[in-house]
Amino acid sequence: MTGVAGAVGGYVVEPAVADGLDLVAGASARDLDPVRGSGADHVVERGSETAARARELIP
């Protein structure tokens, strides 16, 4: 999921996790800690390898 650090994205995490989804959030380096605190199961730094890192977490 992208945009978790933003206002709307933050509101989407809670119901997604409550519904049992295994959520991988992409975030910029400066937003990694706040996004980790949002409740996302996994957080990867956004960049050219974001999709590959997400696939490693959830094959």
C-alpha positions in Angstrom: 0.0 0.0 0.0 1.3 3.4 -0.8 0.3 6.7 0.9 0.1 5.3 4.4 2.0 8.4 5.8 -0.7 10.7 4.4 -4.0 11.6 6.0 -6.2 9.2 4.0 -3.7 6.3 3.9 -3.4 6.3 7.6 -7.2 5.7 8.0 -7.1 2.8 5.6 -4.5 0.7 7.5 -6.7 0.1 10.6 -9.7 -1.5 8.9 -7.4 -3.5 6.5 -5.4 -5.0 9.4 -8.7 -5.6 11.3 -10.0 -7.5 8.3 -6.9 -9.8 8.5 -5.0 -8.4 5.5 -1.2 -8.8 5.7 -0.3 -5.2 4.8 2.9 -4.1 3.3 3.4 -0.3 3.2 5.9 1.6 1.2 7.2 4.8 2.7 10.0 7.3 2.1 13.0 7.2 4.4 11.7 10.0 6.5 8.3 8.4 7.0 9.4 4.8 7.9 9.0 5.2 11.7 5.5 6.9 11.5 4.3 4.3 9.0 5.6 1.5 11.3 3.5 3.0 14.1 0.4 3.0 11.9 -0.1 -0.7 12.3 1.1 -1.9 8.9 2.5 -5.5 9.2 5.5 -4.7 7.1 7.2 -1.4 6.0 9.6 -1.1 3.1 11.4 2.0 1.9 10.1 3.3 -1.3 12.4 3.2 -4.3 13.3 1.2 -7.3 13.2 -2.1 -5.4 10.0 -1.6 -3.4 8.0 -4.2 -5.3 10.9 -6.8 -5.0 11.1 -6.2 -1.2 7.4 -6.6 -0.8 7.4 -9.9 -2.8 10.2 -11.1 -0.5 7.9 -10.4 2.5 4.8 -11.9 1.0 5.7 -14.4 -1.8 
